Amino acid sequence: MVAAAVYVIYDPLAPNWEIEESRLSDDTYRFSMKMKRFHTGGGGESMQILKRRASQLQHEFGHAAYQILEFSEGIDSQTFGARRVAEGTIRFVKRESLDSFSGSAAY
């Protein structure tokens, strides 16, 4: 019985992060991520998750690259314990506007 309760609270197969995606314009997306309350590791994964999702969208829509416009990480203190949070905004770069001399990082 106790093992079942622990499994419900801490599902080892569940992803460590919840991600909420918002489309701000045709080429700009905002991601809000929250780490699950009970986890074993994964505290430094938020940037990897942002890049993975950005790459998926980049290939899905056929963009040449994406730029990370903004990224932040922190701790959200709540009544039932604190949890790690992260937010990021990306903008896609179209093939015709890709400039190797722009000086900005594009992935």
C-alpha positions as a Markdown table, in Angstrom:
| # | Residue | x | y | z |
|---|---|---|---|---|
| 1 | Met | 0.0 | 0.0 | 0.0 |
| 2 | Val | 2.8 | 2.4 | 0.9 |
| 3 | Ala | 4.7 | 1.6 | -2.2 |
| 4 | Ala | 1.6 | 2.3 | -4.4 |
| 5 | Ala | 1.2 | 5.7 | -2.6 |
| 6 | Val | 4.9 | 6.5 | -3.2 |
| 7 | Tyr | 4.6 | 5.6 | -6.9 |
| 8 | Val | 1.5 | 7.8 | -7.3 |
| 9 | Ile | 3.4 | 10.8 | -5.7 |
| 10 | Tyr | 6.7 | 10.1 | -7.4 |
| 11 | Asp | 6.2 | 8.4 | -10.8 |
| 12 | Pro | 9.7 | 7.5 | -11.9 |
| 13 | Leu | 8.7 | 7.4 | -15.6 |
| 14 | Ala | 7.1 | 10.8 | -15.7 |
| 15 | Pro | 9.1 | 13.7 | -17.3 |
| 16 | Asn | 10.9 | 15.9 | -14.8 |
| 17 | Trp | 9.6 | 19.1 | -16.4 |
| 18 | Glu | 6.1 | 20.4 | -17.5 |
| 19 | Ile | 6.4 | 22.8 | -20.5 |
| 20 | Glu | 3.8 | 25.3 | -21.5 |
| 21 | Glu | 4.2 | 26.8 | -25.0 |
| 22 | Ser | 2.8 | 30.1 | -26.2 |
| 23 | Arg | 3.0 | 31.4 | -29.8 |
| 24 | Leu | 3.6 | 35.1 | -29.6 |
| 25 | Ser | 3.8 | 35.7 | -33.4 |
| 26 | Asp | 4.5 | 33.7 | -36.6 |
| 27 | Asp | 8.2 | 33.4 | -35.7 |
| 28 | Thr | 8.3 | 33.9 | -31.9 |
| 29 | Tyr | 7.5 | 31.4 | -29.1 |
| 30 | Arg | 7.5 | 31.6 | -25.3 |
| 31 | Phe | 8.1 | 28.6 | -23.1 |
| 32 | Ser | 7.3 | 28.3 | -19.4 |
| 33 | Met | 8.7 | 25.3 | -17.6 |
| 34 | Lys | 8.1 | 23.9 | -14.2 |
| 35 | Met | 10.0 | 21.0 | -12.6 |
| 36 | Lys | 7.9 | 18.3 | -10.9 |
| 37 | Arg | 7.9 | 18.5 | -7.2 |
| 38 | Phe | 9.4 | 15.1 | -6.4 |
| 39 | His | 12.3 | 14.2 | -8.7 |
| 40 | Thr | 15.7 | 12.6 | -8.7 |
| 41 | Gly | 17.9 | 14.9 | -10.6 |
| 42 | Gly | 17.2 | 16.9 | -13.7 |
| 43 | Gly | 17.8 | 20.4 | -12.1 |
| 44 | Gly | 20.0 | 21.5 | -15.0 |
| 45 | Glu | 17.8 | 20.3 | -17.8 |
| 46 | Ser | 15.7 | 23.4 | -18.5 |
| 47 | Met | 18.0 | 24.8 | -21.2 |
| 48 | Gln | 18.3 | 21.4 | -22.9 |
| 49 | Ile | 14.5 | 21.1 | -22.9 |
| 50 | Leu | 14.1 | 24.6 | -24.4 |
| 51 | Lys | 16.6 | 23.8 | -27.2 |
| 52 | Arg | 15.1 | 20.4 | -27.9 |
| 53 | Arg | 11.6 | 21.9 | -28.3 |
| 54 | Ala | 12.9 | 24.8 | -30.4 |
| 55 | Ser | 14.7 | 22.4 | -32.7 |
| 56 | Gln | 11.5 | 20.3 | -33.1 |
| 57 | Leu | 9.5 | 23.4 | -34.1 |
| 58 | Gln | 12.4 | 24.6 | -36.3 |
| 59 | His | 12.3 | 21.4 | -38.3 |
| 60 | Glu | 8.5 | 21.1 | -38.3 |
| 61 | Phe | 8.1 | 24.6 | -39.8 |
| 62 | Gly | 11.2 | 24.5 | -42.0 |
| 63 | His | 13.1 | 27.4 | -40.5 |
| 64 | Ala | 16.9 | 27.7 | -41.0 |
| 65 | Ala | 17.7 | 28.4 | -37.3 |
| 66 | Tyr | 16.4 | 29.9 | -34.1 |
| 67 | Gln | 17.7 | 32.5 | -31.7 |
| 68 | Ile | 17.2 | 32.5 | -27.9 |
| 69 | Leu | 16.0 | 36.0 | -27.1 |
| 70 | Glu | 15.5 | 35.5 | -23.4 |
| 71 | Phe | 16.1 | 32.8 | -20.8 |
| 72 | Ser | 15.7 | 32.7 | -17.0 |
| 73 | Glu | 15.7 | 30.1 | -14.3 |
| 74 | Gly | 14.6 | 30.4 | -10.7 |
| 75 | Ile | 12.8 | 28.9 | -7.7 |
| 76 | Asp | 9.1 | 29.3 | -7.2 |
| 77 | Ser | 8.2 | 29.1 | -3.5 |
| 78 | Gln | 4.8 | 27.7 | -3.0 |
| 79 | Thr | 2.8 | 26.4 | 0.0 |
| 80 | Phe | 3.7 | 22.8 | -0.7 |
| 81 | Gly | 7.4 | 23.3 | -1.2 |
| 82 | Ala | 9.5 | 25.1 | -3.8 |
| 83 | Arg | 10.0 | 24.0 | -7.3 |
| 84 | Arg | 12.4 | 25.0 | -10.0 |
| 85 | Val | 11.0 | 27.1 | -12.9 |
| 86 | Ala | 12.4 | 28.4 | -16.2 |
| 87 | Glu | 11.2 | 30.6 | -19.0 |
| 88 | Gly | 12.5 | 31.3 | -22.4 |
| 89 | Thr | 11.6 | 33.1 | -25.6 |
| 90 | Ile | 12.9 | 32.1 | -29.1 |
| 91 | Arg | 12.6 | 33.5 | -32.5 |
| 92 | Phe | 12.9 | 31.5 | -35.7 |
| 93 | Val | 15.2 | 32.7 | -38.5 |
| 94 | Lys | 14.0 | 32.2 | -42.1 |
| 95 | Arg | 16.4 | 30.8 | -44.7 |
| 96 | Glu | 16.4 | 34.0 | -46.8 |
| 97 | Ser | 17.2 | 36.2 | -43.8 |
| 98 | Leu | 20.0 | 34.0 | -42.4 |
| 99 | Asp | 23.1 | 36.2 | -42.2 |
| 100 | Ser | 26.4 | 34.7 | -41.2 |
| 101 | Phe | 27.8 | 38.1 | -40.3 |
| 102 | Ser | 25.0 | 39.2 | -38.0 |
| 103 | Gly | 27.0 | 38.5 | -34.9 |
| 104 | Ser | 24.1 | 36.8 | -33.1 |
| 105 | Ala | 23.9 | 33.2 | -32.1 |
| 106 | Ala | 21.5 | 31.1 | -34.1 |
| 107 | Tyr | 21.1 | 27.3 | -33.7 |
